[in-house]
Amino acid sequence: MKFLEPLESRILMSATPGQIAATLKQAKTDEAKISADVAAINSQLNKAAGTMKGDLSKLGVLKTDASLEGAGLAAAKAFVNSMKSDIKFYAPEFNKDAAKLVSDEKKFAKSPGNTSLQTMLRADFAAFSAISFEGINPFSFNSMAPAVDSALDAIVAANPTGTKLASDVVTIKSNLATRVTNVQNDAGSFFDTDDSNLQGLFPYPN
């Protein structure tokens, strides 16, 4: 996943209304993907809890929902809730800053020599870059996988006769890893690629 390039290194060009509309539309699409990814992780966790409970019950091991959650699924749920909060906060901020950048660029196009607008646009670019960088961090550098994997492996180790349990845990870990990768990739598309694409449509004031 690439990081935002410095503003000075970007190739800048004037944008048509169609280009602006298409870029903003793509951003909305990617934003929706993040929410769908988080919901998919939550659904996968609920399914995993049910599978684990069934496997352990067949092995004659008394495990309640609370103890299963204590084995790592609670931490995973907390991770999901954290991602929900992150997208709920950062996406509107991203959209607000994007709208302001577009609005001020339209004003700047009519009065390119206006020093007040130049100052405002520099602040717009800085704010948009900042919220994009801040928004992607929670998705890039946090992962529930290690804690959940360790907890599930411990349950398997404590029940060595559970062949199906061991097989199911492999599947659960793989599915969760895939879904976490999905949300991280889509967060990269929204906060990184869409940000860079929108900024690249406009001239940066000298």
PALUMFI-806117 format. One record per residue (C-alpha): y, z, x. Coordinates in Angstrom, 3 decimals, decimal comma, padded with zeros to 6 digits. Example, Ala and Ser with C-alpha at 12.3 -4.5 7.8 and 13.67 -1.06 7.14 Angstrom:
2
+----------+----------+----------+
|        v |        w |        u |
+----------+----------+----------+
| -004,500 |  007,800 |  012,300 |
| -001,060 |  007,140 |  013,670 |
+----------+----------+----------+
***
This chain:
206
+----------+----------+----------+
|        v |        w |        u |
+----------+----------+----------+
|  000,000 |  000,000 |  000,000 |
|  003,278 | -001,041 |  001,603 |
|  006,389 |  001,065 |  001,753 |
|  009,851 | -000,053 |  000,712 |
|  011,595 | -002,184 |  003,253 |
|  015,063 | -001,218 |  004,502 |
|  017,783 | -002,820 |  002,429 |
|  019,195 | -004,620 |  005,453 |
|  015,945 | -006,557 |  006,001 |
|  015,581 | -007,980 |  002,521 |
|  016,289 | -011,666 |  001,820 |
|  018,832 | -011,618 | -000,970 |
|  019,540 | -014,294 | -003,551 |
|  021,313 | -014,753 | -006,863 |
|  019,209 | -014,269 | -009,963 |
|  018,972 | -016,232 | -013,180 |
|  018,698 | -014,372 | -016,518 |
|  015,123 | -015,649 | -016,801 |
|  014,165 | -014,189 | -013,426 |
|  015,679 | -010,828 | -014,319 |
|  013,923 | -010,753 | -017,696 |
|  010,568 | -011,710 | -016,174 |
|  010,840 | -009,056 | -013,458 |
|  011,755 | -006,314 | -015,927 |
|  008,934 | -007,425 | -018,238 |
|  006,435 | -007,166 | -015,391 |
|  007,709 | -003,675 | -014,605 |
|  007,100 | -002,597 | -018,212 |
|  003,581 | -004,061 | -018,041 |
|  002,811 | -002,161 | -014,834 |
|  004,271 |  001,045 | -016,275 |
|  001,919 |  000,769 | -019,254 |
| -001,027 |  000,228 | -016,893 |
| -000,347 |  003,549 | -015,170 |
| -000,481 |  005,451 | -018,456 |
| -003,675 |  003,634 | -019,419 |
| -005,210 |  004,466 | -016,031 |
| -004,432 |  008,151 | -016,429 |
| -005,955 |  008,149 | -019,915 |
| -009,065 |  006,467 | -018,500 |
| -009,434 |  009,184 | -015,858 |
| -009,129 |  011,856 | -018,531 |
| -011,781 |  010,130 | -020,651 |
| -014,059 |  009,828 | -017,611 |
| -013,710 |  013,538 | -016,896 |
| -014,624 |  014,461 | -020,465 |
| -017,679 |  012,222 | -020,262 |
| -018,640 |  013,719 | -016,904 |
| -018,445 |  017,253 | -018,295 |
| -020,780 |  016,308 | -021,153 |
| -023,241 |  014,608 | -018,821 |
| -023,334 |  017,564 | -016,439 |
| -023,817 |  020,037 | -019,249 |
| -026,728 |  018,023 | -020,650 |
| -028,436 |  017,652 | -017,267 |
| -028,119 |  021,346 | -016,450 |
| -029,331 |  022,350 | -019,884 |
| -032,518 |  020,298 | -019,402 |
| -033,060 |  022,024 | -016,071 |
| -032,882 |  025,378 | -017,817 |
| -029,701 |  026,319 | -015,996 |
| -027,262 |  028,189 | -018,187 |
| -023,864 |  026,621 | -017,668 |
| -020,963 |  026,900 | -020,060 |
| -018,039 |  024,533 | -020,276 |
| -015,915 |  027,135 | -018,532 |
| -018,247 |  027,342 | -015,534 |
| -018,424 |  023,563 | -015,279 |
| -014,654 |  023,369 | -015,251 |
| -014,601 |  026,123 | -012,678 |
| -016,770 |  023,889 | -010,522 |
| -014,004 |  021,355 | -010,046 |
| -013,343 |  019,693 | -013,376 |
| -010,477 |  022,071 | -014,141 |
| -008,775 |  021,023 | -010,916 |
| -009,304 |  017,411 | -011,876 |
| -007,786 |  018,021 | -015,303 |
| -004,784 |  019,611 | -013,624 |
| -004,434 |  016,502 | -011,467 |
| -004,482 |  014,311 | -014,586 |
| -001,838 |  016,466 | -016,272 |
|  000,275 |  016,245 | -013,134 |
|  000,100 |  012,441 | -013,192 |
|  001,059 |  012,438 | -016,866 |
|  004,128 |  014,521 | -016,022 |
|  005,003 |  012,300 | -013,062 |
|  004,960 |  009,044 | -015,020 |
|  006,770 |  010,702 | -017,927 |
|  009,581 |  011,728 | -015,578 |
|  009,794 |  008,915 | -013,039 |
|  009,278 |  005,860 | -015,272 |
|  012,364 |  006,512 | -017,449 |
|  014,409 |  007,223 | -014,300 |
|  013,152 |  003,975 | -012,763 |
|  014,047 |  002,031 | -015,917 |
|  017,469 |  003,663 | -016,169 |
|  018,340 |  002,856 | -012,555 |
|  017,022 | -000,692 | -012,946 |
|  019,191 | -001,247 | -016,027 |
|  022,266 |  000,087 | -014,234 |
|  021,632 | -002,138 | -011,235 |
|  021,343 | -005,219 | -013,466 |
|  024,459 | -004,279 | -015,448 |
|  026,599 | -003,636 | -012,374 |
|  025,366 | -006,813 | -010,660 |
|  026,575 | -008,841 | -013,647 |
|  030,018 | -007,240 | -013,271 |
|  029,949 | -007,826 | -009,522 |
|  029,126 | -011,516 | -010,004 |
|  032,397 | -011,914 | -011,924 |
|  034,477 | -009,937 | -009,407 |
|  032,758 | -010,085 | -006,004 |
|  035,881 | -008,916 | -004,235 |
|  036,193 | -005,712 | -006,265 |
|  035,762 | -002,886 | -003,757 |
|  035,034 | -000,310 | -006,446 |
|  032,158 | -002,436 | -007,732 |
|  030,895 | -002,916 | -004,187 |
|  030,775 |  000,850 | -003,701 |
|  029,082 |  001,307 | -007,060 |
|  026,439 | -001,298 | -006,227 |
|  025,638 |  000,311 | -002,900 |
|  025,049 |  003,549 | -004,784 |
|  022,903 |  001,674 | -007,340 |
|  020,675 |  000,194 | -004,646 |
|  020,314 |  003,577 | -002,962 |
|  019,468 |  005,368 | -006,220 |
|  016,933 |  002,731 | -007,255 |
|  015,209 |  002,830 | -003,868 |
|  015,140 |  006,627 | -003,926 |
|  013,587 |  006,989 | -007,383 |
|  011,004 |  004,342 | -006,535 |
|  010,016 |  006,084 | -003,317 |
|  009,898 |  009,485 | -004,999 |
|  007,926 |  008,097 | -007,924 |
|  005,147 |  006,561 | -005,876 |
|  004,555 |  009,605 | -003,659 |
|  002,639 |  011,767 | -006,181 |
|  000,210 |  008,911 | -006,812 |
| -000,170 |  007,854 | -003,177 |
| -000,674 |  011,191 | -001,476 |
| -002,543 |  013,260 | -004,061 |
| -006,178 |  012,882 | -004,981 |
| -008,562 |  015,007 | -006,961 |
| -011,612 |  013,384 | -005,340 |
| -012,332 |  015,792 | -002,446 |
| -012,287 |  018,945 | -004,596 |
| -014,301 |  017,389 | -007,412 |
| -016,814 |  015,776 | -005,050 |
| -017,422 |  019,041 | -003,222 |
| -017,895 |  020,954 | -006,452 |
| -020,331 |  018,413 | -007,879 |
| -022,273 |  018,256 | -004,616 |
| -022,588 |  022,051 | -004,683 |
| -024,082 |  021,931 | -008,184 |
| -026,626 |  019,322 | -007,068 |
| -027,510 |  021,388 | -003,985 |
| -028,080 |  024,450 | -006,170 |
| -030,500 |  022,478 | -008,371 |
| -032,710 |  020,527 | -005,945 |
| -035,256 |  019,592 | -008,636 |
| -032,639 |  017,834 | -010,740 |
| -033,298 |  014,196 | -009,906 |
| -031,315 |  012,905 | -012,897 |
| -028,552 |  015,394 | -012,165 |
| -028,235 |  014,063 | -008,620 |
| -028,222 |  010,465 | -009,851 |
| -025,604 |  011,197 | -012,505 |
| -023,356 |  012,950 | -009,992 |
| -023,394 |  009,868 | -007,750 |
| -022,289 |  007,768 | -010,714 |
| -019,636 |  010,277 | -011,802 |
| -018,121 |  010,422 | -008,315 |
| -018,078 |  006,640 | -008,021 |
| -016,477 |  006,140 | -011,436 |
| -013,802 |  008,735 | -010,811 |
| -013,003 |  007,273 | -007,388 |
| -012,578 |  003,823 | -008,923 |
| -010,253 |  005,088 | -011,627 |
| -008,127 |  007,053 | -009,168 |
| -007,810 |  003,924 | -007,022 |
| -006,741 |  001,970 | -010,113 |
| -003,913 |  004,359 | -010,934 |
| -002,733 |  004,423 | -007,328 |
| -002,704 |  000,614 | -007,129 |
| -000,836 |  000,226 | -010,412 |
|  001,672 |  002,884 | -009,371 |
|  002,214 |  000,821 | -006,222 |
|  002,857 | -002,294 | -008,304 |
|  005,397 | -000,486 | -010,480 |
|  007,280 |  001,690 | -008,010 |
|  006,988 | -000,529 | -004,946 |
|  006,468 | -004,214 | -005,778 |
|  008,493 | -004,316 | -008,990 |
|  011,285 | -002,349 | -007,309 |
|  011,412 | -004,741 | -004,347 |
|  011,237 | -007,802 | -006,576 |
|  014,147 | -006,665 | -008,723 |
|  016,317 | -005,675 | -005,778 |
|  015,528 | -008,965 | -004,086 |
|  017,088 | -010,896 | -006,955 |
|  020,562 | -009,586 | -006,222 |
|  023,052 | -009,820 | -003,362 |
|  023,698 | -006,555 | -001,596 |
|  027,464 | -005,967 | -001,269 |
|  028,778 | -006,116 |  002,287 |
+----------+----------+----------+
***
